[in-house]
């Protein structure tokens, strides 16, 4: 079964959203961060989506209990 979507305490650079997505989809955090940075070159709501994920994704510690 797939892992839950949480923001881990380890490996964070800003909020842990990219690391959480990478763990959830079983890929590298570097790749997710790179894709996010490249997406900033395109018009869109990438920053708003990142902020929403930051708010909605629980921290790893809280999801254990």
C-alpha positions, 0 to 999 in steps of 0.5 A: 500500500502507498505511504501517507502524504506527510511532511517529514522532519528530516531532509527539509529545505523549506517546509518539507513539501517536496520531500513529502511528495518524493517519499509518497511517489517513491522518487528522489527529493532532488527531482521533485525540487528541480521540477518545482523550480523549473515550473516557476519559469512557466506562468501559473499558480505553483507557489500558491499550490506549494503554500496550500500543500504546506498548510494541508500536509501534516507533519510526520510527528503528528500523523503517527498518533 
